[in-house]
Amino acid sequence: MTSNTELWARREAAVPRGVGSIHTRFFERGVNAEAFDAEGNRYIDFATGIAVCNTGHSDPRIVEAVKRQLDQFSHCSFQVTPYESYIALAEQLNAAAPIKGPVKTVFLTTGAEALENAVKIARSATGRRGIVTFQGGYHGRTLLTLAMTGKVLPYKAGFGPLPGDVHHTRFPIPYHGFDEKQAVAALEAVFASTIEPAAVAAIVLEPVLGEGGFYTASYAFFRALREICDKHGILLIADEVQSGFARTGKLFAMDWVREATGVTPDIMTIAKAMAGGFPISGVMGRADLMDAPDTGGLGGTYGGSPLGCVAGLEVLKIIAEDNLCERAVTIGNTIKGTLRALQQGGMRSIGDVRGPGAMVAMELVHDGDPDQPNPELTKAVVQEGIKDGLLLLSCGMRGNVVRFLPALTMPDDLLAEAMDRLTGVMRRVAG
């Protein structure tokens, strides 16, 4: 048996330091909501490959669908000879998309690639150059998406100059004393001081900030954004790379917004959980917008991989058949209930517990004060968790948020075991 330590030494010799790894344990096998490392140690997985395996690790229905596809072909490129699974997946997503009017979808490979193409489509459709995004938002590591991402370390430092005509404004976070009205005023200030609204092609935001700390944009803010976009002819792009595919308790986080307000985006980006771990991403949008680029302006050699497409079709079946949207709410309520019980029991280091569905965050602070983040404690929780068999992630602009992204197929007994372990970890490191 090769040890984690031996593998880490090989990793350091072979892989550049710019590729970070949160844990020094090497993943060898995954079964639903459990992970096993190179030494056979077992972990309850609250990372799911950063919100990718919503349907759990190695669901046999997805594995079998991909095996059947492998027996036929693994690649031919949709731009050379198209195949039915691409069309079928697009049709199902078009029908489900919380977007008004006829919808079309293009498939790509990564979340960053989806964001890049969403910008291309917006610029082509509007004839405008400007893009507005939000501080704390994360959209990828390519140069354009780095310009869009609202966090310098570790993403942007040393990689400039970045593409221009990308402008940032503040995301509304009432917990930090910055509400929707202030956020709208900040956006208007960008229009007054940085770029005129008539030059803006799109406003891009995550309905729930991912790397930024799982803050949710309010319904009031979405109403305001829609009004501003309609007034100035700006497109509204929802980045659902992390929040999509039942994670928030709906197929998409924008489903909550549409049901509550009637507000819909013009374009959406999707990736991560859409194929149960197989690389695929997409841009969905109003058909008139999606048809703006000339033939050949969109695509990519591996875009819409046949393996990803058949896996994506299976994921949609599993979400429906296993009621994973409802399950996400149940799992998320259990996690939030455990954390709030600790908070209400006197654990003042837990400043806030939040998040829709099973996209849950715990923000750690000093003595209950939102203005005093505690990134040291956050690191301790993540590192102590791995020792106790919990695979956890951190996030947030201030590095003080622990995020929970469990498989939506996690059974009740495993969730109960995880909450017992989490309670033990918190009592040891947070008092």
N, C-alpha and C positions, 0 to 999 in steps of 0.2 A: 504494500500500500504506500503510495506517495503521499507525504504529509502536506498540510496546508503551508507550513513553513518552507518546505523544499520548493513547492510550486511558486510561492511568493518570490523566492530568490531568483527563480528562472524568469518570472514576470519582470522583475526589476532590470534584469540583464537584457531582455528582448523587447520590451515595450517602452515607448517614451513616457516620461513623467507627466506630460500633458494629458495623458489619458488617466483620469482618476478612478480609483475604486474605493468605495466607502468602507468595505469590510475586507479582511485578509483571509476570509474563508472561501474556498473554491467550490462553486456549485457543480454537483455531479449528477443529481437526479431530482426531479420534481414530480410530486403526485398531488394533484388538486391544490390544496392550500398549504402543503408541506414541502420543505426543501431539505435535501441531504447533501452534505459536503464531501470532500475527497476522503475524509477520515471516517465517514459514516455518521457524523453528528446530525441530529434532526433539528429543524427550525420550523416554527410557524411563521409563514411568510406574509408580512404586511407591506411588502414592497412590490411584489408581482412584476418584477422587471421594469419598475417605474410605470405602473398603471397599464401594463400591457396584457397580462394574463387575467382579465376579468372573469374568464370562463375556467380559470384554474390551469394548473400545469398539465399538459399532455392529456387533455380530454380525449377519450378514445374515439369519439365521433369526429373530431377534427383530424386526428391522426389518420383515421381510415379514409376520410375524404382526400387528404393530401396523398396518401399512398396510391389511391385509385388514379389520381391525376399524374403521379410520377410514372405509373405504368403506361400512360399515354404520351406525355411529353412534359418536360420541366420548363422549357423556354422556347419561344419562337419570335417574340417581340410583337406586340399588338399593332405597331406601326408597319409591320411587314405583312403578316397574315393574322387577322383578328381571330378571336375565339369566343365562344358563347358565354363562358363563365364571366368574362369581363362585362358583357352586356347585361347578363342576368343580375349581377351584383349592382350595377349602376341602376337598373330598373327598380330594384327593391329599395335602394337608398333614396332614389328620386321620389318614390312614393311616400317614404317615411320622413323626408326632410322637412323641418319646420321653416320652410321658405315659401313665400307666396308665388303662385303661378307655376307654369311648367318649369321643371328643374332638369338640369343635365349635370353629369359628373365625369370628371377625368381622374384616372388613377395614376399614382406615382409610387415612390418607394419609401420616403422618409417624411416626418413631420415638417422638417425645414424645407424640403422640396415642395411640399404642399403650400407652405406660406409664400415661398418665392413665386410659385405659379399663381396664387391668389392675387398677389401684387401685380404680376404681369397682366392678368385678366382685367383687373380694376383699371390699370393705366390704359390698356387698349380700349376698354369700353367707354371710358370717360374722356380720354385725350388729355388727362391731367397727370402731374408728376408726383404730387405730395402724398405722403403717408403719415398718419398720426397714430402713435401707439402710446402705451402707458408705462409709467415707472413701476417696476416690479414684475412686468410681464416677461414671459419667456417664449421665444418663437423659434429658436434654433441657433446653430453654431456656424452656418455659412456666413459669408460676409454681409449679405443683405439682411439676413435674419439676425445677425449680431447687431446691426444697426437698429433693428426693430426691438431687440431685447432690451429691457429696462433695468439691467444690472451689470455693473462693470466687472467686479470680481466674482468668480474666476473667468468669466466668459470673454470680456472685451479687451482686457489689459494686454497691451503689446501687439494688437492686431490691426491697428489703424494704418492709414486712413480708411474709414468705413464709407460705404455709399452714402451720398447725400440725399436731401429731400425726405428724410425721415425725422419726425419731430415727436418729442415725448411730452406728455402731460401727466398729472397726478391721478391715480386711481382712488375712488372713494373708499376710505377705510374708517368708518365711524369709531371703531375701537381705538384708533390712533388720533381721534379728534379731527377727522377730515371727512365731511359728509358729502352727499350728492350735490347740494347747492354749491358748495365750495369747489367741487370737482368740475361742475359745469362752468363756473366762473373762471377756473384755471384753463379750461379748454378755450373759452372765449378770449382769454388773454393770449393764448398761442396764436389765435387768428389775428389778433390786433398787433402782436409784436414780432411774430416769426414767419408766418405764411398766411396769405389771404385764403379764405375758405374756397374761393372760386378756383384755386390751384390745387386743392386737395382731392385726390382720387378716392381715398378710403380712410376710414377710422377702423383700426384693428384692435380687438380686445378679446381676452379670455373671459367668458362668463364667470368662471371661477379661476382666480389666479393660481397657477400651478406652482412653479418654483418660487413665486412671490409670496406664498404663505397661505393659500386656500381661502382667500377673502372672496366673498361673492358680491358681484355687482347687483345692486338693488333693482327692483322693478321700476322705481321712480327714475333711476339713472338711465335705464334702457329707454323709457319713454322720452326722456330729454334728449338722448343721443339720436333716437329715431327722428324726432322733430328737427333737430339741428341738421341731420343728414338730408332729410327731405327738403328743408328750406334752401340748402346750398347745393343740392345735386351731388352730395357725397355718398359713396357706398359704405354700408356697414358690414364689416367682416367679423364673424365670430370664429375665434380659434378654439376648436373643440378637440384638439389633439389629445389632451389629457382627460377632459371631462366627458368624452363621448362613450357610447356603447354601454349604457345602463349604470355607469359609475355613480351618477348623482340621483338615481331613482327614476329617471326617465331615459329613453334611448339617447337623447341629447339634453344637455342643460338648457338649451334654448327652448325646449318643449315646455319647461316650467314658465319661462318668460312669455311665450306665446299664449299659453292657457290663461295666465294671469292678466296680461296686458294687451294681447293682440299684436305685440311688436315681433317682427321677424327680421332676421338679417337678410342681406342680399346675396352673400356668399358665406360658406362655412368651410373650414379646413378640418380634416379628420385623419387619424392615424392610430398609433399605439394599439388599443384593444380591439381594433376592427377585424383582426384575423387570428386571434389566439396565440400570438407570438411569431407569426410569419410576417416578413417585412412587406408592408403595403401602406399607402396613404392615399388621400384623395382631396379634391376640391369639388364641392357641390355648390351650385348657384343657379340663379335665375337663367333660364335658357338663353334669353337675349344677351345677357352679359357673357355667358360662357362661350357663345358663338362669336364674340367680338374678334379674338385673335385669328389670323389667317391660318389656313391649313398648314400644318407643320410647325406652328408656333408653340404648340403644347406637346408634351410627351417626354419620353426618355427610354433608353434601351430596355431597362428592367421595369418600367412603369406598368403597374397593373399585372404583376407576375401571376401566371396561372395558378401557382401554388397559393399565393395570397388570396386570389379571387375565390377559389373553392373553399379555402378556410374561412374567408369572410362570409360566404353564403351559409356555412355551417354555424358560425357565431350568431348570425341573426336568428337562425332556427333555435339555437340553444337559449338565447335570451328570451324568446317567446315561449318556448315549451317549458322551460324551467322557471319562468316568472322571475327573472333576475332583477328586473326593475324593482319589484316589490321586495325581493330578498335584499337588495342594496339598502333599502330604507330600514329594514329590520336589523341588519348587521350594523349599520351606522348608528342607529339608536342605541344599540347595546354598547358599542364602544363609547359613544358620547355619554351614556348613562354612567358607565364606570368612571370615566374621567371627571364628570361633574360631581359624583359622589365623593371622590377624593378631594376635589376643590372645596365642596361644601363642608367636608369634614375637617377643614383647617389647613389644607395644603395650599398656602398662598403663593407658592411658586407657579401654580397653574393659573395664568392670567386669563386665558380665554379658551373655550372649547367650541368648535364651529365646524361647518361644512355640510353640504347637502348629500343625502344618501350615504354611501360608503366612501366618501371623499372627505375624511375627517382630519382636523388639525388640532393640536394642543400647543398653545403659545406659552412659553415659559419666561417668567419675569422675576425680578427681585421684589419680594414682599407685596405682591399683588399690584404693582405699579406698571401700567402699560408703557410708560416712558423709560423703564429700566429693563431692557431685554437681558436675558440670561443665556447667551450662547454656550457658555461653559457647561451649564447643567444640561443643555440640549445634547451636547456631545456625549456627556456622561450617560444619559438615558439610552442613547443609541448604542454606545459601546457596552454598557451593562446589559442591555437587552440581548445582544448577540450571545453573551456569556450564559444567559438564561434561556436561550433557545427562541428568541424573538428577532426576526429580521425586520429592522426598522429603518426609516429614512428621515432626514431632516430637510428643511427648506426655509425660505423666508429671506427678505432683504437684510434682516439683522441676524440671520443664522440662529434664530431662537424658536423655531417651530418644528415639532415632531409631527410627521404626517403618516396617516394610516391608509393604505391602499390594498385591503385584503381581496382575495378572490371572492367573487360574489357567490361562488359555489361552496364556500366554507361551511361545514356542518356545525350544528349547534354545540355539540360536545367539544369540538376543537376550539370554537370561539370562546366557550366558557373557560377552557384550559388557558387560552391566551390571555383572557382578562385576569385570571388569577395570577399568572406570571407577570403581567404588566403591573398589577397592583403591588406585587412584591418588589419589582424593580423600582417603582416610584417611591415606595416607602423607604427603600434602602438609600437611594441617591438624593431624594428631594425632601425627606423628613416628614 
